[in-house]
Every structure is written in structure tokens, then in C-alpha cells.
Amino acid sequence: MNMTLKEIIEKCGSLGIVEVRSAGEDSYELVFFARETEQWNKLLSDILGPAIKPKGVKPTREDNNLTKDHGGIFTDQTLFKKDFDDATVLAMFWPWQDHIHTTLNLVLIKKQ
């Protein structure tokens, strides 16, 4: 693995985090302010490449299959994906109904 989830979050350290919900080796979930979505988007794009499913785009069958075990992905959400030698990293933005907060769900899927 070229980069751990913790290292990805550390690279985003200049951005505000409202709450860390979970922090494990295979998954990391945190909440940030929706007004900072563009900054989070830029940093994660720099690390993982551009979103494979931007906000406002209907998810494909492949997007749904990829995320079904990790909370799923919907039209108003964003999905990033990067393949490494021994794992795949997914990052998903889940905007809240309050339009103030967004959940970032990072998942590490180890290759068999």
C-alpha cells in the first residue's frame, strides 16, 4: 500500500474537521463543514485523482457495486477511487440534509 488512510487524512490536516466518528486501518469517517467541500475536493483529487462520480451525477452500476458494502453512493454524493498495488481506496462525500455538514467516508479495500 502506497498510502494509509491515516496518511491521507494527515495530508488534509490544513482543513477543519468537526468530528472524527471512526479511525481504523480499513475505514475512516469524519465530518467537515459543507462550506469547505471545494477544498476537500481539491486535496482528495490531488491524492486520489479526480472524482469518478461527481456530485449531481447518477451513480453507475459499477459505482453501486463498489460502494454497496460501505454505505452506498447516491446522486448528491461524490466518489473518489484510487487503485494501489495491494488495495483500493474509496473516498465518499455524503452531504447532510442541513447543508452545513458533510461526512467523509474513507475505505481501504485490500486486494485478495
SEMIVEX-720917 format. One line per field, with one value per residue: residue in one letter; z, x, y of N, C-alpha, C, CB in turn. Coordinates in nm, 4 decimals. Glycine has a CB too. Example, Ala and Ser with C-alpha at 12.3 -4.5 7.8 and 13.67 -1.06 7.14 Angstrom:
% SEMIVEX-720917
aa: [a, s]
n_pz: [0.7800, 0.7080]
n_px: [1.3190, 1.2850]
n_py: [-0.5690, -0.2250]
ca_pz: [0.7800, 0.7140]
ca_px: [1.2300, 1.3670]
ca_py: [-0.4500, -0.1060]
c_pz: [0.7800, 0.7870]
c_px: [1.3200, 1.2900]
c_py: [-0.3300, 0.0030]
cb_pz: [0.9046, 0.5725]
cb_px: [1.1308, 1.4084]
cb_py: [-0.4473, -0.0598]
END
This chain:
% SEMIVEX-720917
aa: [m, n, m, t, l, k, e, i, i, e, k, c, g, s, l, g, i, v, e, v, r, s, a, g, e, d, s, y, e, l, v, f, f, a, r, e, t, e, q, w, n, k, l, l, s, d, i, l, g, p, a, i, k, p, k, g, v, k, p, t, r, e, d, n, n, l, t, k, d, h, g, g, i, f, t, d, q, t, l, f, k, k, d, f, d, d, a, t, v, l, a, m, f, w, p, w, q, d, h, i, h, t, t, l, n, l, v, l, i, k, k, q]
n_pz: [0.0000, -0.0925, 0.0498, 0.3652, 0.5175, 0.7317, 0.6666, 0.4406, 0.5572, 0.7222, 0.5273, 0.4650, 0.6712, 0.6977, 0.6731, 0.8288, 1.0738, 1.1974, 1.3485, 1.4349, 1.3565, 1.3328, 1.3273, 1.1747, 1.0518, 0.8118, 0.7579, 0.7777, 0.9166, 0.9075, 0.9902, 0.8181, 0.7571, 0.5215, 0.3706, 0.3151, 0.1205, -0.1408, -0.0959, 0.0297, -0.1806, -0.3711, -0.2400, -0.2027, -0.4685, -0.5586, -0.4235, -0.4773, -0.7365, -0.9829, -0.8972, -0.9521, -0.9651, -0.9711, -0.7625, -0.8212, -1.0438, -1.1654, -1.0048, -1.1490, -1.2324, -1.1683, -0.9808, -0.7750, -0.7116, -0.6204, -0.3874, -0.2273, 0.0043, 0.1787, 0.2585, 0.0336, -0.2598, -0.3784, -0.6022, -0.5136, -0.3923, -0.3715, -0.5234, -0.4935, -0.6202, -0.5944, -0.7184, -0.5726, -0.5509, -0.3702, -0.2690, -0.2792, -0.2529, -0.1428, -0.1369, -0.0070, -0.0235, 0.1744, 0.1783, 0.4285, 0.5199, 0.6424, 0.5101, 0.6152, 0.7133, 0.6101, 0.5616, 0.5416, 0.4144, 0.4208, 0.2762, 0.2835, 0.0693, 0.0674, -0.1681, -0.2854]
n_px: [0.0854, 0.0661, -0.0118, -0.1517, -0.4816, -0.4765, -0.2550, -0.3566, -0.5593, -0.3966, -0.2647, -0.4657, -0.4734, -0.4744, -0.7305, -1.0509, -1.1901, -1.4874, -1.5785, -1.4426, -1.5560, -1.4907, -1.1817, -0.9899, -0.7768, -0.8810, -1.0981, -1.2222, -1.3951, -1.5225, -1.6488, -1.7008, -1.7273, -1.9702, -1.9236, -1.6573, -1.6239, -1.5199, -1.2442, -1.1770, -1.2398, -1.0474, -0.8033, -0.8362, -0.8616, -0.6046, -0.4655, -0.5977, -0.6801, -0.9166, -1.2689, -1.4513, -1.7187, -1.8825, -2.0589, -2.4057, -2.4159, -2.5630, -2.5086, -2.3258, -2.3787, -2.1431, -2.0326, -2.2222, -2.1911, -1.9289, -1.9463, -2.1467, -2.1104, -2.0166, -2.1767, -2.2880, -2.3639, -2.5015, -2.6836, -2.6447, -2.4012, -2.0391, -1.7784, -1.4583, -1.1840, -0.8983, -0.6633, -0.4178, -0.1178, -0.1723, -0.4216, -0.7378, -0.8483, -1.1307, -1.3107, -1.5734, -1.8052, -2.0672, -2.3174, -2.5022, -2.8510, -2.8877, -2.7320, -2.5052, -2.3113, -2.0891, -2.0243, -1.7243, -1.6285, -1.3836, -1.2446, -1.0558, -0.9897, -0.8656, -0.6774, -0.7297]
n_py: [-0.1187, 0.2100, 0.4343, 0.5043, 0.5245, 0.6974, 0.8567, 0.9851, 1.1406, 1.2976, 1.4493, 1.6179, 1.7880, 2.0666, 2.1444, 2.1966, 1.9773, 1.8637, 1.6484, 1.3328, 1.0300, 0.7599, 0.5860, 0.3799, 0.1139, 0.0168, 0.1757, 0.5105, 0.7677, 1.0902, 1.4191, 1.7218, 2.0798, 2.1770, 2.4037, 2.3927, 2.2055, 2.2295, 2.2717, 2.0279, 1.8583, 1.9366, 1.8692, 1.5887, 1.5122, 1.5716, 1.3728, 1.1256, 1.1404, 1.2690, 1.2857, 0.9888, 0.9731, 1.2484, 1.4893, 1.5182, 1.3597, 1.0685, 0.7566, 0.4846, 0.1355, 0.0050, 0.1887, 0.1606, -0.1141, -0.1111, 0.0427, -0.0652, -0.2265, -0.0432, 0.1661, 0.2785, 0.4873, 0.7898, 1.0121, 1.2812, 1.2681, 1.2308, 1.0412, 0.9099, 0.7183, 0.5174, 0.2970, 0.0982, -0.1043, -0.3207, -0.2652, -0.0878, 0.2438, 0.4130, 0.7160, 0.8971, 1.1587, 1.2533, 1.4591, 1.6353, 1.6721, 1.9157, 2.0968, 2.2064, 2.0390, 1.7707, 1.4304, 1.2506, 0.9532, 0.7249, 0.4387, 0.1432, -0.1120, -0.4171, -0.6031, -0.9329]
ca_pz: [0.0000, -0.1039, 0.1438, 0.4575, 0.5334, 0.8262, 0.5910, 0.3568, 0.6469, 0.7652, 0.4161, 0.4665, 0.8038, 0.6970, 0.6689, 0.9560, 1.0976, 1.3042, 1.4326, 1.3835, 1.4014, 1.3474, 1.2676, 1.1760, 0.9430, 0.6886, 0.7352, 0.8496, 0.8914, 0.9770, 0.9464, 0.7960, 0.7188, 0.3784, 0.3033, 0.2796, 0.0288, -0.2551, -0.0513, 0.0479, -0.3149, -0.4338, -0.1754, -0.2334, -0.6109, -0.5677, -0.3667, -0.5345, -0.8727, -0.9850, -0.8583, -1.0590, -0.9691, -0.9078, -0.7096, -0.9241, -1.1496, -1.1206, -0.9958, -1.2416, -1.1667, -1.1104, -0.8598, -0.6722, -0.6697, -0.5484, -0.2586, -0.1583, 0.1365, 0.2533, 0.2754, -0.0935, -0.3176, -0.4398, -0.6983, -0.4499, -0.3246, -0.4536, -0.5047, -0.5434, -0.6142, -0.6431, -0.7049, -0.5399, -0.5795, -0.2847, -0.2141, -0.3424, -0.1572, -0.1808, -0.0542, -0.0413, 0.0447, 0.1967, 0.2338, 0.5200, 0.4857, 0.6996, 0.4200, 0.6948, 0.7373, 0.5140, 0.6112, 0.4537, 0.4454, 0.3523, 0.2898, 0.2259, 0.0294, 0.0364, -0.2792, -0.2463]
ca_px: [0.0000, 0.1469, -0.0536, -0.2560, -0.5915, -0.4305, -0.1685, -0.4439, -0.6212, -0.2912, -0.2410, -0.5787, -0.4665, -0.4977, -0.8750, -1.1192, -1.2672, -1.5855, -1.5859, -1.3917, -1.6505, -1.4152, -1.0484, -0.9300, -0.6840, -0.9558, -1.2023, -1.2036, -1.5122, -1.5193, -1.7457, -1.6449, -1.8280, -2.0010, -1.8661, -1.5192, -1.6255, -1.4312, -1.1065, -1.1633, -1.2422, -0.9183, -0.6994, -0.8540, -0.8300, -0.4585, -0.4161, -0.6625, -0.7258, -1.0490, -1.3824, -1.5039, -1.8606, -1.9020, -2.1904, -2.5026, -2.4145, -2.6222, -2.4078, -2.3347, -2.3875, -2.0104, -2.0233, -2.3057, -2.1272, -1.8066, -1.9742, -2.2622, -2.0718, -1.9553, -2.2719, -2.3501, -2.3388, -2.6218, -2.6613, -2.5963, -2.2759, -1.9181, -1.6990, -1.3207, -1.1295, -0.7608, -0.6079, -0.2768, -0.0763, -0.2341, -0.5502, -0.8097, -0.9003, -1.2505, -1.3462, -1.7097, -1.8650, -2.2107, -2.3702, -2.6155, -2.9724, -2.8814, -2.6479, -2.3971, -2.2107, -2.0692, -1.9460, -1.6250, -1.6073, -1.2675, -1.2433, -0.9442, -1.0311, -0.7442, -0.6920, -0.7125]
ca_py: [0.0000, 0.3306, 0.5370, 0.4599, 0.6199, 0.7996, 0.9485, 1.0675, 1.2404, 1.3910, 1.5428, 1.7116, 1.8484, 2.2111, 2.1669, 2.1751, 1.8559, 1.8868, 1.5293, 1.2055, 0.9277, 0.6357, 0.5949, 0.2476, 0.0840, -0.0085, 0.2774, 0.6367, 0.8501, 1.2181, 1.5200, 1.8547, 2.1785, 2.1727, 2.5215, 2.3586, 2.0913, 2.2533, 2.2485, 1.8831, 1.8019, 1.9619, 1.7883, 1.4469, 1.4956, 1.5698, 1.2469, 1.0073, 1.1651, 1.3313, 1.2021, 0.9037, 1.0057, 1.3789, 1.5251, 1.5534, 1.2591, 0.9427, 0.6508, 0.3721, 0.0041, -0.0198, 0.2718, 0.0979, -0.2392, -0.0756, 0.1077, -0.1241, -0.2766, 0.0664, 0.2752, 0.3144, 0.6195, 0.8437, 1.1196, 1.4042, 1.2377, 1.2287, 0.9205, 0.9035, 0.5825, 0.5025, 0.1623, 0.0798, -0.2414, -0.4222, -0.2199, 0.0222, 0.3414, 0.4865, 0.8310, 0.9376, 1.2735, 1.2378, 1.5844, 1.6237, 1.7466, 2.0515, 2.1778, 2.2648, 1.9361, 1.6625, 1.3179, 1.1900, 0.8130, 0.6674, 0.2940, 0.0692, -0.2452, -0.4938, -0.6968, -1.0734]
c_pz: [0.0000, 0.0001, 0.2346, 0.4646, 0.6277, 0.7557, 0.4995, 0.4411, 0.6924, 0.6546, 0.4057, 0.5968, 0.8091, 0.6967, 0.8024, 0.9593, 1.2168, 1.4028, 1.3612, 1.4422, 1.4212, 1.2745, 1.2813, 1.0572, 0.8085, 0.6616, 0.8263, 0.8160, 0.9746, 0.9185, 0.9289, 0.7559, 0.5672, 0.3037, 0.2609, 0.1806, -0.0860, -0.2174, -0.0307, -0.0885, -0.3830, -0.3732, -0.2089, -0.3810, -0.6328, -0.5234, -0.4451, -0.6817, -0.8693, -0.9475, -0.9770, -1.0707, -0.8964, -0.8533, -0.8255, -1.0393, -1.0927, -1.1160, -1.0979, -1.1615, -1.1001, -0.9814, -0.7451, -0.6211, -0.5836, -0.4065, -0.1746, -0.0175, 0.2286, 0.2643, 0.1479, -0.1392, -0.3929, -0.5260, -0.6342, -0.3771, -0.4253, -0.4207, -0.5716, -0.5313, -0.6665, -0.6151, -0.6750, -0.5663, -0.5004, -0.2278, -0.3020, -0.2323, -0.2195, -0.0852, -0.1017, 0.0422, 0.0529, 0.2586, 0.3225, 0.4697, 0.5370, 0.6135, 0.4921, 0.7077, 0.6209, 0.5827, 0.5021, 0.5024, 0.3583, 0.3798, 0.2185, 0.1962, -0.0142, -0.0752, -0.2315, -0.3010]
c_px: [0.0888, 0.1117, -0.1638, -0.3662, -0.5508, -0.3414, -0.2505, -0.5072, -0.5174, -0.2591, -0.3517, -0.5810, -0.4906, -0.6466, -0.9392, -1.1965, -1.3580, -1.5846, -1.5196, -1.4815, -1.5838, -1.2833, -0.9817, -0.8378, -0.7569, -1.0680, -1.1804, -1.3248, -1.5041, -1.6246, -1.6716, -1.7573, -1.8451, -1.9399, -1.7211, -1.5110, -1.5278, -1.2851, -1.0797, -1.1563, -1.1064, -0.8089, -0.7130, -0.8288, -0.6792, -0.4020, -0.4672, -0.6994, -0.8674, -1.1591, -1.4272, -1.6548, -1.8796, -2.0436, -2.2810, -2.5092, -2.4702, -2.5151, -2.4335, -2.3514, -2.2538, -1.9901, -2.1003, -2.2441, -2.0043, -1.8354, -2.0803, -2.2298, -2.0178, -2.0469, -2.3386, -2.3169, -2.4651, -2.5872, -2.6009, -2.4628, -2.1613, -1.8385, -1.5631, -1.2747, -0.9869, -0.7151, -0.4591, -0.2430, -0.1549, -0.3702, -0.6103, -0.8606, -1.0222, -1.2663, -1.4821, -1.7503, -2.0140, -2.2637, -2.4918, -2.7336, -2.9679, -2.7996, -2.5324, -2.2806, -2.2041, -1.9866, -1.8485, -1.6034, -1.4925, -1.2637, -1.1214, -0.9911, -0.9065, -0.7723, -0.6586, -0.5834]
c_py: [0.1234, 0.4357, 0.4811, 0.5651, 0.7328, 0.9018, 1.0392, 1.1779, 1.3425, 1.4918, 1.6473, 1.7921, 1.9978, 2.2447, 2.1329, 2.0448, 1.8827, 1.7702, 1.4121, 1.0978, 0.7931, 0.6523, 0.4588, 0.2297, 0.0719, 0.0916, 0.3963, 0.7215, 0.9770, 1.3110, 1.6515, 1.9495, 2.1797, 2.2908, 2.4972, 2.2423, 2.1100, 2.2292, 2.0987, 1.8144, 1.8182, 1.8741, 1.6404, 1.4187, 1.4897, 1.4349, 1.1260, 1.0220, 1.2216, 1.2325, 1.1174, 0.9201, 1.1380, 1.3952, 1.5655, 1.4556, 1.1289, 0.8342, 0.5401, 0.2430, -0.0283, 0.0613, 0.2068, -0.0316, -0.2131, -0.0280, 0.0382, -0.1751, -0.1668, 0.1883, 0.3214, 0.4551, 0.6626, 0.9644, 1.2439, 1.3855, 1.2287, 1.1035, 0.9357, 0.7584, 0.5857, 0.3602, 0.1707, -0.0660, -0.3442, -0.3816, -0.1112, 0.1133, 0.4082, 0.6032, 0.8794, 1.0584, 1.2480, 1.3671, 1.5583, 1.7059, 1.8908, 2.1487, 2.2467, 2.1666, 1.8368, 1.5541, 1.2749, 1.0479, 0.7635, 0.5186, 0.2370, -0.0723, -0.3202, -0.5921, -0.8366, -1.1300]
cb_pz: [0.1228, -0.2408, 0.0685, 0.5985, 0.5865, 0.9437, 0.5080, 0.2894, 0.7704, 0.8051, 0.2839, 0.4486, 0.8619, 0.5760, 0.5574, 0.9844, 1.1229, 1.2450, 1.4679, 1.4210, 1.3022, 1.2923, 1.3354, 1.1761, 0.9732, 0.6933, 0.7582, 0.8103, 0.9226, 0.9680, 1.0489, 0.6872, 0.7700, 0.3572, 0.3957, 0.4048, -0.0260, -0.3078, 0.0796, 0.1317, -0.3989, -0.4199, -0.0245, -0.1948, -0.6934, -0.4826, -0.2198, -0.4565, -0.9572, -1.1228, -0.8061, -1.0335, -0.9049, -1.0071, -0.6049, -0.9769, -1.2068, -1.2136, -0.8546, -1.3332, -1.2693, -1.2130, -0.8869, -0.7270, -0.7917, -0.6241, -0.2824, -0.2407, 0.1213, 0.1877, 0.3370, -0.0832, -0.4133, -0.3325, -0.7660, -0.3522, -0.2455, -0.4307, -0.5605, -0.4637, -0.6965, -0.5760, -0.8330, -0.3909, -0.5511, -0.1717, -0.0698, -0.4324, -0.1184, -0.1794, -0.0626, -0.0195, -0.0296, 0.2887, 0.1204, 0.6614, 0.5424, 0.8398, 0.3506, 0.8345, 0.8681, 0.3827, 0.6541, 0.4520, 0.4225, 0.3977, 0.2337, 0.3215, -0.0846, 0.1612, -0.3982, -0.2946]
cb_px: [-0.0965, 0.1318, -0.1028, -0.1972, -0.7179, -0.3542, -0.0659, -0.5536, -0.6858, -0.1633, -0.2297, -0.7121, -0.3360, -0.4302, -0.9389, -1.2124, -1.1739, -1.7275, -1.7330, -1.2384, -1.7636, -1.4950, -0.9622, -1.0376, -0.6075, -1.0134, -1.3430, -1.0673, -1.6416, -1.3792, -1.8642, -1.5336, -1.7890, -2.1519, -1.8732, -1.4408, -1.7656, -1.4491, -1.0790, -1.2817, -1.3522, -0.8809, -0.7044, -0.9946, -0.8908, -0.3984, -0.4580, -0.7858, -0.7203, -1.0771, -1.4996, -1.4681, -1.9479, -1.8720, -2.1794, -2.4717, -2.2700, -2.7387, -2.4053, -2.2086, -2.4262, -1.8999, -2.0777, -2.4452, -2.0884, -1.7310, -2.0167, -2.3174, -1.9675, -1.8249, -2.2042, -2.4980, -2.2129, -2.7249, -2.7911, -2.7001, -2.2882, -1.8321, -1.7727, -1.2248, -1.2170, -0.6645, -0.6327, -0.2456, 0.0701, -0.1419, -0.5329, -0.9272, -0.7911, -1.3768, -1.2376, -1.8090, -1.8340, -2.2411, -2.4078, -2.5756, -3.0948, -2.8215, -2.7327, -2.4487, -2.2408, -1.9985, -2.0381, -1.4903, -1.7374, -1.1350, -1.3733, -0.8208, -1.1383, -0.6923, -0.6018, -0.8303]
cb_py: [0.0007, 0.3889, 0.6639, 0.4329, 0.5489, 0.7343, 0.8694, 0.9808, 1.1713, 1.3136, 1.4662, 1.6355, 1.8208, 2.2744, 2.0840, 2.2893, 1.7314, 1.9059, 1.4956, 1.1819, 0.9140, 0.5129, 0.7073, 0.1401, -0.0454, -0.1459, 0.2184, 0.7098, 0.7728, 1.2821, 1.5349, 1.8515, 2.3191, 2.1708, 2.6441, 2.3241, 2.0696, 2.3966, 2.3259, 1.8263, 1.8685, 2.1094, 1.8072, 1.4014, 1.6104, 1.6824, 1.2351, 0.9753, 1.0355, 1.3898, 1.2891, 0.7560, 0.8922, 1.4902, 1.6404, 1.6872, 1.2385, 0.9004, 0.5918, 0.3648, -0.1077, 0.0151, 0.4148, 0.0705, -0.3223, 0.0322, 0.2482, -0.2378, -0.3854, 0.1065, 0.3896, 0.2997, 0.6177, 0.8820, 1.1556, 1.4552, 1.1066, 1.3564, 0.7979, 1.0014, 0.4821, 0.6064, 0.0792, 0.1202, -0.2577, -0.4546, -0.1679, -0.0295, 0.4476, 0.3950, 0.9455, 0.8210, 1.4088, 1.1141, 1.6817, 1.6688, 1.6756, 2.0456, 2.2826, 2.3052, 1.8621, 1.7140, 1.1993, 1.2717, 0.7286, 0.7353, 0.2323, 0.0687, -0.2408, -0.5683, -0.6569, -1.1575]
END
